[in-house]
Amino acid sequence: MNMWLWLVVIPLLTLFLVISLPMLRRRLLSGPIMALMQGAMPPLSQTEREALESGTVWWERELFSGRPDWSKLQNLPADTLSKEEQAFLEGPVQRLCARLDEWRIKQEEHDLPADLWEMLKQEGFFGMIIPREYGGLGFSARGHSAVITKIASRSVTAAVTVMVPNSLGPAELLMRYGTPEQQRYYLPRLANGREIPCFALTSPRAGSDAGAIPDTGVVCRGNFRGETVVGIRLNWDKRYITLAPVATLLGLAFRLYDPDNIMGNIRDLGITLALIPTQTAGVSIGTRHDPLGVPFLTGPTRGHQVFIPMSYLIGGEQGIGQGWRMLMACLSEGRGISLPALSVGAAKLAARSSGNYSRVRKQFGLAIGRFEGVQEALGRIGLNAYRMESARTLTVTILDQGERPSVAAGIVKYHLTEGMRQTINDAMDIWGGTAICRGPHNLLAHAYQAIPIGITVEGANILTRTMMIFGQGAIRAHPYLLQEMEAVTGQQPVAERVIAFDRLLWAHVGYTMMNGLRALVYGLLGNAGAAAPQGVCATERKCYQRISHWSAAFAFMSDLALARLGGSLKRRESLSALLGDALSHLYMASAILHRYSKDGSPPQDRPIMEAALEDSLLQVRQALVEVVRNFPDPVVALLMRLVVFPTGLAQRRLPQHHLHRVAILMQQSGPARERLTAGIYLGGGDEGDSMAELEAAFIATERSDEAEKRLIQWMKSRRWDPILSNGMHVPEGYLQSAVQEGVISELEAKQLDDTLERRMRVVRVDEFPAVCWLGEEVAA
């Protein structure tokens, strides 16, 4: 007993005494820990600090808490459009989609036709986000996103053309930061298309590292409209600038210098933004890039010794040095709307068209959608489309509440563009040879070509995953970390900072221990006691509790990783990416349940909801398993494993029955299929419209399904007769004989004949004259 006292009890009592006495605790523990953190913490650059301070956090903070407050999601309004937004979708957007011909745009025009450019201007497509008092449409984030989603289901070229003026660009920057004079002059002109805007940020020498802008402006005196004024002499070289080839108004990001101290005694004034008419002397535009054959207008812009007055700066002289802060605030919104909406449009197109095709296309006497291999791919498409739409609608709803969720915007930008990649790839596999032959009737090739574009722009996906999602989320959304960093690096006297740090540190320690305890208990007791909202059914309650369980596990492991690795976690990008994956799928799992609840918890949608939720939670689990397996400190890794995975690290995969159930729903008419693919263009009545033909073939196949089954069974009882079949390996030749023998009726025979004809239209592949691409005829 004496040995026990010496080795265990006395040290524990000593530690308890130190912790319980604030003065002693600060001197012996908190002060040295703060000094250690101060030495280990890498310095934050000004651009990093402004990026961290931009935007807001909302649901991400709840996920970091380990005990999410589900009432916050429950109290969000439903994702509904205004009457004006709905009318715009049913009117101008529908008419635009009906007139779009992506094949002609790519192969003949290499741009939108002139009449469609005029339509976009006249109908206000370029002014969706501009308030009505300036002549814009004044749409919500929901409305803006819904328009892009629908257009993207028809034409990627048109979607990109529309989304750029409504995303990161002069309009949004002017609305937030422009002077009243700039707003009154430019916003009406942008709203009605008199000005075509672009925004030049990316440089050949600074791509993803946009904060290292090499383009410069120098404060000087020069001639402007016949007068000598103080202005800026600019030189720049930018690329990948969408709409630059036709822009009349150029937004420009550059670093401003004042070597002659005209503005004061500071030489480097920081990143600054300007609006420059493209007719200004020295501005170069007009050439264009070719982004994988998708002919939206993008290209370089250059400027040599371009002189502008101070009034061209966004915000006037007050905007000097504020450019990076402006960009980060606006980018968090644009990143959360445009590319996610485009990706959802493509995913819904893949879901609707592939569900139709799987029901219409027959192989080995069966619809291909009855084969389990096809059902796996089709089920993935369906759960991805449901998850992506859930994340899109939650994010735009949050935006419409006045939040600027920079972390959530990064999540949906990365995961929805990657979701587009997976859904289109799966759809290509289902469609087979029909999908790989380009032509006017190919519904998927245009989206397939565009996949890398969304993944590359507005922050490359590798960068977003490895550095931004968890890197920003850990600091911004964590309840203590940012305040601790401020206490460590603040300008107050050391004694004051130690007191502040001491309070935060021990609250943080208690928070970490509670999350570890929650994770352990929930893991052992099957989520019993985990947080869930009031008023939901038992089945949904268990779903919410599972997210709460993994939220606690994620928060605990994040704290251990941050405590052990500190600033070096920033350089361990693979670990940061895995933690970011866990955070992302917790966000999307929350979005899935939020959508299901706001839809009224329809029982028809339950198989899709459950598949999407199960897949996201499995990805959370697997990401955290990989953190344990790859953590550099084996002692900390063991602690993570014992607390978070008390039953083991065995890999788990989504059960196949989830995918099969989703695939079956996607091949049946009904409310679940309609809700899954709502908001996309389903084709018009024009002859040769591929989507309309596919829809008609699907309806015809459903209508004649029973008659076709009887016909096939009857055919199997007959030996193949080339005379009876008219030499065709299809049932047409048997129809009349089947009617004569009473297998099918005359009406059913007509319906079957119509179905078979429509089926052949769907499976056809475009053909072209036998000439090579150089224009030389191929020898017979």
C-alpha positions in Angstrom: 0.0 0.0 0.0 2.9 2.4 0.8 4.4 1.8 -2.6 0.9 2.4 -4.2 0.7 5.7 -2.4 4.1 6.8 -3.6 3.7 5.8 -7.2 0.0 6.7 -7.9 -2.0 8.5 -5.3 0.6 11.1 -4.3 1.4 12.2 -7.9 -2.3 12.3 -8.7 -3.0 14.5 -5.6 -0.2 16.8 -6.5 -1.5 17.2 -10.1 -5.0 17.8 -8.7 -3.7 20.4 -6.3 -1.8 22.2 -9.1 -4.8 22.2 -11.4 -7.2 23.4 -8.7 -5.2 26.4 -7.7 -5.3 29.0 -10.5 -2.2 30.9 -9.5 -0.1 27.7 -9.3 -1.7 26.2 -12.4 -0.8 29.3 -14.5 2.8 29.4 -13.3 3.5 25.6 -13.5 1.3 24.5 -16.4 -0.5 27.1 -18.5 2.4 29.6 -18.8 4.9 27.0 -20.0 2.4 25.5 -22.4 1.6 28.9 -23.8 5.3 29.6 -24.3 5.7 26.2 -26.0 2.8 26.9 -28.4 4.2 30.3 -29.1 7.5 28.8 -30.2 5.9 25.9 -32.2 3.2 27.9 -33.9 4.1 28.9 -37.5 3.6 32.6 -38.2 0.4 33.4 -40.1 0.8 35.5 -43.2 -1.5 38.4 -43.8 -3.4 36.6 -46.5 -3.7 33.5 -44.3 -5.1 35.6 -41.5 -7.6 37.4 -43.8 -8.7 34.0 -45.3 -9.3 32.7 -41.7 -11.2 35.8 -40.8 -13.4 35.8 -43.9 -16.9 34.4 -43.9 -18.6 32.8 -41.0 -19.1 29.3 -39.6 -22.5 27.8 -38.7 -23.2 24.0 -38.8 -19.5 23.2 -39.1 -19.1 24.6 -35.5 -21.8 22.2 -34.3 -20.0 19.3 -35.8 -16.8 20.3 -34.1 -18.6 20.5 -30.8 -19.2 16.8 -30.6 -22.8 17.4 -29.5 -24.6 19.1 -32.4 -27.6 21.2 -31.7 -30.1 19.7 -34.1 -32.7 22.4 -33.5 -30.6 24.8 -35.6 -31.1 22.6 -38.6 -34.8 22.0 -37.8 -35.5 25.7 -37.5 -34.1 26.4 -41.0 -36.8 27.3 -43.5 -37.7 24.9 -46.3 -35.8 25.3 -49.6 -38.6 27.0 -51.5 -38.4 29.4 -54.4 -40.2 32.7 -54.7 -43.0 33.1 -57.2 -40.6 35.3 -59.4 -37.9 32.7 -59.2 -40.2 29.8 -60.1 -41.7 31.9 -63.0 -38.2 32.6 -64.3 -37.4 28.8 -64.2 -40.6 27.9 -66.0 -40.3 30.8 -68.5 -36.9 32.2 -69.6 -34.8 29.3 -68.4 -37.1 26.7 -70.0 -37.1 28.7 -73.3 -33.3 29.0 -73.1 -32.8 25.3 -72.6 -35.1 24.5 -75.5 -33.0 26.6 -77.8 -29.6 25.3 -76.6 -27.9 22.8 -78.9 -24.6 21.8 -77.3 -23.4 19.9 -80.3 -23.9 22.9 -82.6 -22.3 25.1 -79.9 -19.2 22.9 -79.8 -18.8 21.8 -83.4 -20.0 24.8 -85.4 -20.3 28.0 -83.3 -17.5 27.3 -80.8 -19.5 29.7 -78.6 -23.1 30.4 -77.8 -25.0 31.7 -80.9 -25.4 35.5 -81.1 -29.2 35.2 -80.6 -28.7 33.4 -77.3 -26.2 35.9 -76.0 -28.8 38.5 -76.7 -31.5 36.5 -74.9 -29.2 36.2 -71.8 -28.8 39.9 -71.7 -32.4 40.8 -72.3 -33.9 38.3 -69.9 -31.6 39.4 -67.1 -29.5 36.2 -66.7 -26.4 38.2 -66.0 -28.1 40.2 -63.2 -29.6 37.4 -61.1 -27.9 38.5 -57.9 -28.1 42.3 -58.5 -30.9 44.0 -56.4 -34.1 45.0 -58.2 -33.4 48.7 -57.4 -30.5 48.5 -59.8 -32.4 46.7 -62.5 -31.4 43.1 -61.5 -33.6 40.2 -60.7 -32.7 40.2 -57.0 -32.7 36.4 -56.7 -31.9 34.5 -53.5 -29.0 32.0 -53.4 -31.7 29.3 -53.8 -33.0 30.9 -57.0 -29.6 31.6 -58.4 -28.5 28.0 -57.7 -31.7 26.5 -59.2 -31.2 28.4 -62.5 -27.6 27.1 -62.9 -28.7 23.6 -62.0 -31.3 23.5 -64.7 -29.2 25.1 -67.4 -26.3 22.7 -66.5 -28.5 19.7 -67.2 -28.8 21.0 -70.8 -25.5 22.8 -71.6 -22.3 23.2 -69.6 -21.2 26.0 -71.9 -24.3 28.0 -71.2 -24.2 27.2 -67.5 -20.6 28.5 -67.1 -21.5 31.6 -69.2 -24.4 32.5 -66.9 -22.8 31.6 -63.6 -19.6 33.6 -63.8 -21.2 37.1 -63.8 -23.3 36.0 -60.9 -20.4 34.4 -58.9 -17.0 35.9 -58.0 -17.0 39.0 -60.2 -17.5 42.7 -60.3 -21.3 42.6 -59.5 -20.9 40.9 -56.1 -17.8 43.0 -55.2 -19.6 46.2 -56.1 -22.7 45.3 -54.1 -20.5 44.6 -51.0 -17.7 47.1 -51.3 -18.3 49.5 -54.2 -18.8 53.2 -53.6 -22.3 54.6 -54.1 -21.2 56.2 -57.4 -19.7 52.9 -58.7 -22.9 51.0 -57.7 -25.2 53.5 -59.4 -23.2 53.5 -62.6 -22.1 49.9 -63.0 -24.8 47.7 -61.5 -27.6 48.7 -63.9 -25.3 48.2 -66.8 -24.2 44.8 -65.6 -27.8 43.8 -64.9 -29.0 44.4 -68.5 -25.9 43.1 -70.2 -24.5 46.5 -71.5 -21.4 45.5 -69.6 -19.9 42.0 -69.9 -17.8 41.4 -66.8 -14.8 39.2 -66.0 -12.6 39.0 -63.0 -8.8 38.5 -63.4 -7.1 36.8 -60.4 -5.1 33.8 -61.6 -1.6 34.4 -62.9 0.8 32.0 -64.6 3.3 32.4 -61.7 0.6 32.2 -59.0 -2.1 29.7 -59.6 -3.6 28.2 -56.4 -1.3 30.5 -54.4 -3.4 33.5 -55.4 -2.1 35.4 -52.4 1.3 35.6 -54.1 0.0 37.8 -56.9 2.9 39.0 -59.0 0.8 41.6 -60.9 1.6 45.1 -59.7 0.3 48.6 -59.5 2.4 51.6 -58.7 1.0 54.8 -57.3 2.0 57.7 -59.5 0.8 60.8 -61.3 -0.5 60.5 -64.8 -2.9 62.0 -67.4 -6.6 61.0 -67.3 -9.0 62.7 -69.6 -6.7 65.7 -70.1 -5.9 66.3 -66.4 -2.9 65.3 -64.3 -4.2 63.1 -61.4 -2.9 60.7 -58.8 -3.5 57.2 -60.1 -2.0 53.8 -60.6 0.3 52.4 -63.3 -0.6 48.7 -63.8 1.2 45.7 -65.3 -0.4 42.3 -65.3 -0.5 38.9 -67.0 -3.5 36.7 -66.1 -4.9 33.5 -67.5 -8.0 31.2 -67.2 -10.2 34.3 -67.0 -13.8 33.3 -68.0 -15.5 35.8 -70.3 -12.2 37.7 -70.7 -12.3 37.4 -74.6 -15.5 39.4 -74.8 -15.5 41.4 -71.5 -16.1 45.1 -71.5 -15.4 45.5 -67.8 -12.3 43.9 -66.2 -12.1 43.3 -62.5 -8.4 43.0 -61.6 -6.5 41.9 -58.5 -3.0 43.2 -58.0 -0.5 44.2 -55.4 -0.2 47.9 -55.0 3.0 49.8 -54.2 3.8 53.4 -53.3 7.5 53.8 -53.8 7.4 57.6 -53.8 5.2 57.8 -50.7 2.5 59.7 -52.5 -0.2 58.1 -50.3 1.8 58.0 -47.1 4.9 56.3 -45.7 4.0 52.7 -46.4 5.6 51.2 -49.5 3.6 47.9 -49.9 -0.1 48.8 -49.7 -1.3 45.2 -50.2 -3.6 43.4 -52.5 -6.1 45.8 -54.1 -9.0 45.4 -56.6 -9.9 47.6 -59.5 -12.6 47.9 -62.2 -11.1 48.7 -65.6 -13.0 49.3 -68.9 -11.3 46.9 -71.4 -11.0 49.7 -74.0 -8.5 51.5 -71.7 -5.1 52.0 -73.4 -2.7 49.1 -72.7 -5.4 46.5 -71.9 -5.1 43.3 -73.9 -8.0 40.8 -74.3 -9.5 38.8 -77.2 -7.5 35.5 -77.4 -9.0 32.4 -75.8 -8.1 29.1 -74.3 -9.7 25.8 -75.3 -10.8 24.0 -72.0 -11.2 20.4 -73.3 -13.4 21.5 -76.1 -16.1 23.0 -73.9 -16.4 26.3 -75.7 -17.3 28.7 -72.9 -15.2 31.9 -73.4 -12.1 31.9 -71.3 -8.7 33.3 -72.0 -5.8 35.5 -70.9 -5.7 39.2 -70.3 -2.6 41.3 -70.1 -1.9 44.9 -69.3 1.2 47.0 -70.0 1.7 50.4 -68.4 -2.1 50.9 -68.0 -2.8 54.1 -66.1 -6.1 54.3 -64.1 -7.4 56.9 -61.7 -8.1 56.1 -58.0 -11.8 56.2 -58.8 -11.4 52.8 -60.6 -10.5 51.1 -57.3 -13.3 49.0 -55.9 -14.4 51.0 -52.9 -12.3 54.0 -54.0 -9.2 54.8 -51.9 -10.8 53.1 -48.9 -10.4 49.8 -50.8 -6.6 50.1 -51.0 -5.1 47.0 -49.4 -8.5 45.4 -48.8 -8.5 43.2 -51.9 -7.8 39.8 -50.4 -10.4 40.3 -47.6 -12.9 41.3 -50.3 -12.1 38.3 -52.4 -12.2 35.8 -49.6 -15.6 37.0 -48.4 -17.1 36.8 -51.9 -15.4 33.6 -52.9 -17.0 31.8 -49.9 -20.4 32.5 -51.4 -19.6 32.0 -55.1 -17.8 28.7 -54.3 -20.9 27.5 -52.5 -23.3 28.2 -55.3 -22.0 28.0 -58.9 -19.9 24.9 -59.2 -22.1 22.8 -56.8 -25.1 23.8 -58.8 -23.5 22.8 -62.1 -22.4 19.5 -60.6 -25.9 18.7 -59.3 -27.3 19.5 -62.7 -25.0 17.0 -64.3 -25.6 14.4 -61.5 -29.4 14.6 -61.9 -29.0 14.4 -65.7 -27.0 11.2 -65.2 -29.6 9.8 -62.7 -32.6 10.5 -64.9 -31.1 9.5 -68.2 -29.4 6.4 -66.8 -32.5 5.2 -65.0 -34.5 5.6 -68.2 -31.8 3.9 -70.3 -31.5 1.0 -67.9 -35.2 0.3 -68.2 -35.4 0.8 -71.9 -32.2 -1.0 -73.1 -32.5 -4.8 -73.4 -29.7 -7.3 -73.3 -30.1 -11.1 -73.1 -33.8 -10.6 -73.1 -33.8 -8.4 -70.0 -33.7 -4.7 -69.2 -30.1 -4.0 -68.3 -31.2 -2.4 -65.1 -32.2 -5.9 -63.8 -28.5 -7.0 -63.8 -26.9 -6.5 -60.4 -23.7 -5.1 -61.9 -25.6 -2.3 -63.6 -27.7 -1.8 -60.4 -24.5 -1.1 -58.4 -23.5 1.7 -60.7 -27.0 3.0 -61.0 -27.5 2.9 -57.2 -24.2 4.9 -56.7 -25.5 7.5 -59.2 -28.8 7.8 -57.3 -27.3 8.1 -53.8 -24.8 10.6 -55.1 -27.4 12.7 -56.7 -29.5 12.7 -53.5 -26.5 13.5 -51.3 -25.3 16.3 -53.7 -28.7 17.9 -53.9 -29.0 17.7 -50.1 -25.7 19.5 -49.6 -26.5 22.1 -52.3 -29.9 23.0 -50.8 -28.6 23.1 -47.2 -25.7 25.4 -48.2 -27.8 27.9 -50.2 -30.4 27.9 -47.4 -27.6 28.9 -45.0 -26.4 31.5 -47.4 -29.9 33.0 -47.6 -29.9 33.3 -43.8 -27.0 35.8 -44.1 -24.2 33.4 -43.3 -21.0 33.2 -45.4 -19.9 29.7 -44.6 -16.4 29.5 -46.0 -15.7 26.0 -44.7 -19.1 24.6 -46.0 -18.5 26.3 -49.3 -15.2 24.5 -49.6 -16.9 21.2 -48.7 -19.6 21.4 -51.4 -17.2 22.7 -54.0 -14.8 19.8 -53.5 -17.3 16.9 -52.9 -19.9 17.9 -55.4 -17.5 18.3 -58.2 -16.0 15.0 -57.3 -19.5 13.6 -57.0 -20.1 14.8 -60.6 -17.0 12.9 -61.6 -18.3 9.6 -60.1 -21.8 9.9 -61.4 -20.8 10.7 -64.9 -18.2 7.9 -65.0 -20.8 5.4 -63.7 -23.3 6.6 -66.2 -20.8 6.2 -69.0 -20.3 2.6 -67.9 -24.0 1.9 -68.0 -24.5 3.5 -71.4 -21.5 1.7 -72.9 -20.7 2.3 -76.5 -23.6 4.8 -76.9 -21.9 7.1 -74.5 -18.4 7.1 -76.0 -19.5 8.0 -79.5 -19.8 11.8 -79.8 -22.7 13.3 -81.7 -25.9 15.4 -81.4 -27.7 12.5 -79.6 -25.1 11.8 -76.9 -26.4 13.1 -73.6 -23.3 12.4 -71.5 -20.3 13.3 -73.6 -20.5 17.0 -72.9 -20.7 16.6 -69.1 -17.9 14.0 -69.3 -15.6 16.5 -71.1 -16.4 19.1 -68.5 -15.6 17.0 -65.4 -11.9 18.2 -64.9 -12.9 21.9 -65.4 -15.0 22.1 -62.2 -12.4 20.1 -60.3 -9.7 22.5 -61.3 -11.2 26.0 -61.1 -12.1 28.1 -58.0 -9.4 26.3 -56.1 -8.0 23.0 -57.3 -9.6 20.1 -55.6 -6.3 18.6 -54.3 -5.6 21.9 -52.6 -9.2 22.3 -51.3 -9.1 18.8 -49.7 -5.6 18.7 -48.3 -5.3 22.3 -47.0 -8.5 24.2 -46.9 -11.4 22.1 -45.5 -9.9 20.9 -42.2 -7.2 23.7 -42.2 -9.8 26.4 -42.1 -12.4 24.3 -40.3 -10.2 23.4 -37.4 -9.4 27.0 -36.6 -12.6 28.7 -37.5 -15.2 26.1 -36.3 -13.4 24.9 -33.2 -14.9 26.4 -30.0 -11.5 27.2 -28.5 -8.6 27.0 -31.0 -8.8 30.4 -32.6 -9.2 32.2 -29.3 -6.2 30.2 -27.9 -4.1 31.3 -30.9 -5.1 34.9 -30.4 -4.1 34.6 -26.7 -0.8 33.2 -27.6 0.0 35.7 -30.3 -1.8 38.8 -29.0 -0.3 42.2 -28.2 -1.5 42.4 -24.5 0.9 42.0 -21.6 2.1 38.5 -21.0 0.3 38.2 -17.6 -3.1 39.1 -19.2 -2.5 36.6 -22.1 -1.6 33.8 -19.6 -4.8 34.4 -17.7 -6.9 34.3 -20.9 -5.0 31.3 -22.2 -5.3 29.4 -18.9 -9.1 29.8 -19.0 -9.4 28.6 -22.6 -6.9 25.8 -22.2 -8.6 24.0 -19.3 -12.0 24.5 -20.9 -10.5 22.9 -24.0 -9.1 20.0 -22.0 -12.5 19.3 -20.4 -14.2 19.6 -23.8 -11.8 17.0 -25.3 -12.2 14.6 -22.4 -16.0 14.8 -22.7 -15.9 14.1 -26.4 -13.7 11.2 -25.9 -16.0 9.8 -23.2 -19.0 10.3 -25.5 -17.3 8.6 -28.4 -16.4 5.6 -26.2 -19.8 5.2 -24.6 -21.7 5.7 -27.9 -19.4 3.2 -29.6 -19.9 0.6 -26.9 -23.7 1.2 -26.4 -24.8 1.6 -30.0 -25.2 5.4 -30.0 -27.5 5.2 -27.0 -27.9 8.7 -25.4 -26.4 10.6 -28.4 -28.0 13.9 -29.3 -31.0 13.9 -31.6 -33.8 16.4 -32.4 -37.2 16.2 -30.7 -40.3 15.0 -32.5 -38.8 12.6 -35.0 -39.6 8.9 -35.4 -37.5 6.2 -33.8 -35.8 5.3 -37.1 -34.8 8.8 -37.9 -33.7 9.4 -34.3 -31.2 6.6 -34.7 -29.8 8.3 -37.8 -29.3 11.6 -36.0 -27.7 9.8 -33.1 -25.2 8.1 -35.4 -24.1 11.5 -36.7 -23.8 12.8 -33.2 -21.6 9.7 -32.3 -19.2 10.4 -35.2 -19.2 14.1 -34.4 -17.9 13.4 -30.9 -15.3 10.9 -32.4 -14.2 13.4 -35.0 -13.9 16.2 -32.4 -11.9 14.0 -30.0 -9.5 12.8 -32.7 -9.0 16.3 -34.1 -8.1 17.6 -30.7 -5.5 14.8 -30.2 -4.0 15.5 -33.6 -3.8 19.2 -33.0 -2.4 18.8 -29.5 0.3 16.3 -30.6 1.3 17.8 -34.0 0.5 21.5 -33.5 1.5 23.6 -36.4 3.2 20.7 -38.2 -0.3 19.3 -38.9 -0.5 22.0 -41.6 2.3 20.3 -43.4 0.9 16.8 -43.0 -1.5 17.3 -45.8 -2.6 13.7 -46.0 -3.7 13.6 -42.4 -5.4 16.9 -42.7 -7.2 15.6 -45.8 -8.5 12.6 -44.0 -9.9 14.7 -41.1 -11.4 17.0 -43.7 -13.1 14.0 -45.4 -14.6 13.1 -42.0 -15.9 16.7 -41.4 -17.2 16.9 -45.0 -19.3 13.7 -44.8 -20.6 14.7 -41.4 -21.8 17.9 -43.0 -23.4 16.0 -46.0 -25.0 13.4 -43.7 -26.6 16.2 -41.8 -27.7 17.7 -45.1 -29.3 14.4 -46.1 -31.4 14.2 -42.9 -32.3 17.8 -43.2 -33.6 17.4 -46.7 -35.5 14.2 -45.9 -37.2 16.0 -43.0 -38.0 19.1 -45.0 -39.5 16.9 -47.7 -41.9 15.5 -45.1 -40.0 12.2 -44.6 -41.7 10.5 -47.6 -41.5 6.7 -47.2 -40.9 6.3 -51.0 -37.6 8.2 -50.6 -36.4 6.2 -47.6 -34.3 3.7 -49.5 -32.4 6.6 -51.3 -32.0 8.5 -48.1 -30.7 5.5 -46.1 -28.3 4.6 -48.9 -26.8 8.1 -49.1 -26.6 8.4 -45.3 -25.1 5.0 -44.8 -22.5 5.7 -47.4 -21.5 9.1 -45.9 -21.2 7.7 -42.4 -19.1 4.8 -43.6 -16.8 7.3 -45.3 -16.6 9.2 -42.0 -15.6 6.0 -40.2 -13.1 5.0 -42.9 -11.4 8.4 -42.9 -11.0 8.3 -39.1 -9.7 4.7 -39.3 -7.1 5.9 -41.8 -6.1 8.7 -39.4 -5.4 6.0 -36.7 -3.4 3.8 -39.1 -1.3 6.7 -40.4 -0.8 8.8 -37.3 2.9 9.3 -36.7 2.8 8.9 -32.9 1.9 5.3 -32.0 0.9 6.2 -28.4 -1.6 8.8 -29.6 -2.8 6.5 -32.3 -3.4 3.7 -29.8 -5.4 6.1 -27.6 -7.5 7.1 -30.6 -8.1 3.5 -31.5 -9.1 2.4 -27.9 -11.5 5.3 -27.5 -13.1 5.7 -30.9 -12.9 2.1 -32.2 -13.3 -0.1 -29.2 -14.7 -2.9 -31.4 -11.9 -2.8 -33.9 -10.7 -1.1 -37.1 -12.2 -3.6 -39.6 -13.0 -2.0 -43.0 -16.7 -1.8 -43.8 -18.4 -1.3 -47.1 -21.9 -0.2 -48.1 -24.1 -3.3 -48.3 -25.1 -4.0 -51.9 -28.8 -4.2 -51.1 -28.8 -0.4 -50.6 -27.6 0.1 -54.1 -30.1 -2.4 -55.6 -33.0 -0.8 -53.9 -32.0 2.7 -55.2 -31.5 1.4 -58.7 -35.0 -0.2 -58.8 -36.6 3.1 -57.7 -34.8 5.0 -60.4 -36.3 2.7 -63.1 -39.9 3.2 -61.9 -42.2 6.1 -62.4 -43.2 7.6 -59.1 -42.6 10.5 -56.6 -39.2 9.2 -55.5 -37.8 9.3 -59.0 -39.4 12.7 -59.6 -38.0 14.3 -56.4 -34.5 12.8 -57.1 -34.3 14.5 -60.5 -36.4 17.6 -59.9 -35.3 20.8 -61.4 -33.6 19.6 -64.6 -34.5 20.1 -68.2 -36.3 17.0 -69.5 -36.5 18.0 -73.2 -39.0 19.7 -75.4 -41.3 18.6 -78.0 -38.9 19.1 -80.9 -38.2 16.2 -83.2 -34.8 14.7 -82.4 -34.5 16.1 -78.8 -32.6 13.2 -77.2 -33.8 13.7 -73.7 -37.4 14.0 -74.8 -37.0 10.8 -76.9 -35.5 9.0 -73.9 -38.4 10.1 -71.7 -40.9 9.0 -74.3 -39.2 5.6 -74.7 -39.2 5.1 -70.9 -43.0 5.8 -70.7 -43.6 3.5 -73.7 -41.6 0.7 -72.1 -43.5 1.0 -68.8 -46.8 1.0 -70.7 -46.0 -2.1 -72.8 -44.0 -4.0 -70.2 -46.5 -6.7 -69.4 -47.3 -7.3 -73.1 -43.6 -7.6 -73.9 -43.1 -10.1 -71.2 -45.8 -12.3 -72.7 -44.4 -11.9 -76.2 -40.9 -12.9 -75.1 -42.2 -16.0 -73.3 -44.2 -16.9 -76.4 -41.1 -16.3 -78.6 -39.0 -18.6 -76.4 -41.5 -21.4 -77.1 -40.9 -21.0 -80.9 -37.8 -21.9 -82.8 -36.1 -19.0 -84.6 -37.7 -18.5 -88.0 -35.9 -16.0 -90.2 -38.9 -15.7 -92.5 -41.3 -15.0 -89.6 -38.8 -12.4 -88.2 -38.2 -10.8 -91.5 -34.5 -11.4 -91.0 -34.3 -9.2 -88.0 -33.0 -10.1 -84.6 -35.8 -8.2 -82.9 -39.4 -9.2 -82.0 -41.1 -7.0 -84.7 -41.6 -9.8 -87.1 -43.4 -11.8 -84.5 -46.0 -9.2 -83.5 -48.7 -10.1 -86.0 -48.4 -13.9 -85.4 -48.6 -13.2 -81.6 -51.8 -11.3 -82.2 -53.2 -14.1 -84.4 -52.5 -16.6 -81.6 -54.1 -14.4 -78.9 -50.8 -13.7 -77.0 -51.2 -10.0 -77.3 -54.0 -7.7 -78.5 -54.0 -5.4 -81.5 -53.6 -2.4 -79.2 -50.8 -4.1 -77.4 -49.1 -4.9 -80.7 -49.3 -1.2 -81.7 -47.9 -0.2 -78.4 -45.1 -2.7 -78.6 -44.3 -1.6 -82.1 -44.1 2.0 -80.9 -41.9 0.9 -78.0 -39.5 -1.0 -80.2 -39.2 1.9 -82.6 -38.5 4.3 -79.7 -36.0 1.9 -78.2 -34.1 1.8 -81.5 -33.9 5.6 -81.5 -32.5 5.6 -78.0 -29.8 3.1 -78.6 -28.7 4.6 -81.9 -25.3 6.1 -82.3 -24.6 9.2 -84.4 -22.9 8.5 -87.8 -20.8 10.8 -89.9 -19.4 10.8 -93.5 -16.3 8.6 -93.9 -13.8 11.5 -93.8 -10.9 11.9 -91.4 -10.7 14.9 -89.2 -8.2 16.5 -91.6 -10.9 16.7 -94.2 -9.5 14.0 -96.5 -11.9 11.3 -97.7 -11.1 7.8 -96.5 -10.4 5.3 -99.3 -13.2 2.8 -99.8 
